[in-house]
Amino acid sequence: MLTGKSKKNEGNGALNYNYLIPDDKMFQVKFSYYGLPKFYEDFGGPIMENDKLQLEKRLYHDNNMKMPRVNLYYQQNLKNKQFIAIDVMGSYTRGKENLNTQETLGQNITTNISNLINAKTYTIAAEGIYEKRFENMSLSSGLNQRINYVDNQYGGSMDNLSRIHNYTTNVYAELMGKKGKFNYSVGARGIFNQVYQNNEHNNSASFGGNLRAGYQFTKASQLRYNGSMTVTLPTLGSMNDVEMDMNGYESKKGNAGLDKMTTYSNTLNYIFQKGQFRYNLNAGSTYTVHPTLATISRENGRFVSQTRNGDYLHNLTASAMINWNSTNRKIGLFSRIMYIHTENKITEYFHSLNTWSFNIGGSWDCNEHLSFMGGFYKGKKSLSSENISYPSQNINCRIVYRWKDLFIWANAEFRIGNKANRTENLNQYVYSDQKITLPESNTYIRLQVSWNFQFGKPRKSMRTRIENAATSNTSFQ
């Protein structure tokens, strides 16, 4: 049972400039910044085994991050219903993280390990899009090139350096059309990837596709299907070739040999509306071949945690939602129930989990300026590799005030019970049931004020297409 405290300060902002000639061309410049100047967690408490005290453990974790970014976007309509767009993005991420583990037995310090990570990521991405519109359909295609340079320095109880260069090329095409009550979309994508790490060089290529279709039976009911095959490349943070001691008996090892994983997804959605009620039924299946799963093994008398490619990961979901709105739409009620079955398999283990969640709430628009919302949420358990995370039950409410372009909203969340987090690890070597309690922080209150303003000509119907985002920037995200 670990108790303690945590603190997080973060901020972000963006500045946009648009130049528009309606129905002809548009140019956009966007500067944005995300900062995490302060984040820390400090937990400690007894470690029990068979109801006997083994040792006292303290975990301290802090990091800070900053990420400036610039995005240039240009689009233009051509003759014969043609369209082109060019998007260029550059970002820089700087992060520092400190992990400290201390274990004591009585007055003796048995373990004192500190890991420092100084991470830098440089990202450049460029994309070109072409679209041709016909009478009842449109054809679009694009080319995306992304370059990542990752430089991670490790210090503390061990010193190491990991440098990764990654080059990824995406080529895709999509055909969208409509005929009567039926609409469809068929797409294909190819991914080519190169990873350089120290003296190692890995190449890979993969292909995927998607199919979306919908049929409008009546104005009140429709059926939609979405199927896709997606190839996902491993994150650069998981592909480092560094091993770090986490405590006196466990270490964490990167895996430069991680391979891509392929996911097959199918969802079916039925929507029906009658009077003031709206019903939404969903069913889905997601099957992943060679998923990246974390595992713990025994090596030289120590426990070694590592991410590897497993055999499969399968998710089955079913959900139902009911919404009710008054005639003047000032009062609304909603409820949703969801069931999920998850199972995964790797050489070291096989696990499965059945869980469900429930959500009920409502909203009231007092007038054009003031709104109230609230509800009760029972979360679902989740299975990630060998870890089962147990949810909390929450009551939340929100007040929103709108006046022209000024928005003020206050959100309050009340957790039922004092367990902020519970994680059960099912590993055969180090089974554990960890609970973190924060009895003094069962209430979470957030206040936000925003003001949207614009100058120049409005964008009207012009559309900004795809914006490249730098994700998985550092080893500790």
Steps between C-alpha positions, in 0.01 A plus 500: 500500500667820382393847604639835389444802285537624144505837326477605138526838327460526125422762241452532127423768248477559126509787254349471151507718193279423197505657157194409296362562156153339521448196277855532365792467742602520863830535686535437874784545747464353847735531797426290807667415828442236766678514832506276806711710736425292808378146557587274791371198687619398845359177645614273780382222724547138611542209258319193632540134407269240656386770744858547623700819471788454258629856465404867473499647151513859373446600136581849378446608142525846346538637149460814295453550131474771235395464137488794257358431157439678168259391228472637142197407291399595145203387294363601161210404278589420138300471183271204429411448869855430612663586829856499640639560849849512651565472874842543666562464874805530721523445876757469775441316827723531803427290805673419828391221732617377839403160640606407853429178688598448862432189709573464870484216750489643849775760518697350212477630141494190280446677164562854380487535120472822301441521124529828312383539140579801284304462175495705181286438193507685169212435259442618144196387303370596157188389317356553155130434424319482167124465452278462194125543537249336267121520493427240771846417629845635571850352482776622731863394537797617699865459589628554854867509601606514866851529644575454872830547681498377861791561737455350848772528768470279809672576831474441874580146606600419141623697198400433142415673174234402247471671162228400254436633149165407349371557145138412423320536166122462465324470163122480497192529278128508578184485290181644649157488341124501548212341314150560627479398866833318486840665557843342508874558530784269392862578587848347478829599663864399474761565773876491451722539805874522575649506849866571577624445855872509574638237260166330430279562196149357452272533196132406482206542264131432555160561344151557639151595394158605623136471396219719630137469395168638616136457410222744592182294535282795595554847642485340845730198456833415343756220508875557472794262458869577540773246425872552480837331496762721664873445532658674800872554540654481850565829677857626505494517879453120517777427249793629705780256577545609864449298821423693821488377860161595648555367856702240681352204313353630172634664185338640188638410159428656161447288190664615178357193321133593538301432184181655363156377605191456280151580627170388343205706617128462428220709651125508436288793616120535487330832578124541541309810602136516597340810644716637777704180534817400317638144520853399407618137487864405435690173457866467417796267474869595495761230439873582505770268370843531670392774744759673715451354848703554817635197679721424802750215488780365720856564386807440715298508820327829413158592364527665156203688353492548123256572218478217246285394207232261624278249317174694501279754678121479459228742612125442468267790588127558518326816616159663507414867549168679550457876478188700580453870423204721579308657215680832536831310556572685823500184712677179404560163666733222392612154610756259361611147584802325348641147516857411402680166472880515469759226465867497408763232447877495494749218559515579873127535576136501394245728670135592447268752662127575493388844611223753463436868562193714561434870454189706571448874504322802364524863392292816532535812286359776721530758224725583208788581738486252792501118503525229766618141449556208734512125530620182668767280346603146589823429315614176345796285589770484235756235410836624371754221451497342849364799690135538598404856591196541723283808448348740748140616510447869443229765521569804285326828429578796275382858464559680169450870432514636144492861393592571138855360467562473877472156662521434874449154638552334835523124542482306827560127536438302818655157534307242699743333738861598569677265256656722235659205320517122523712283271527122509799337329436138402860408422596150616823626657392825666124491554396820679189694595595866539263758642562873519274699733457876502229562761552876493448534126165338432379827348640642178403853396605670179425851376567609142455833322544537124443775249490428130567785265577533131601768257505517124261311273328187629598164352141418395484151349871444444632192679830434670585139422760301689719646773805294590547450872823404673419212733713273716766766508707380792586174666290570807171595335 
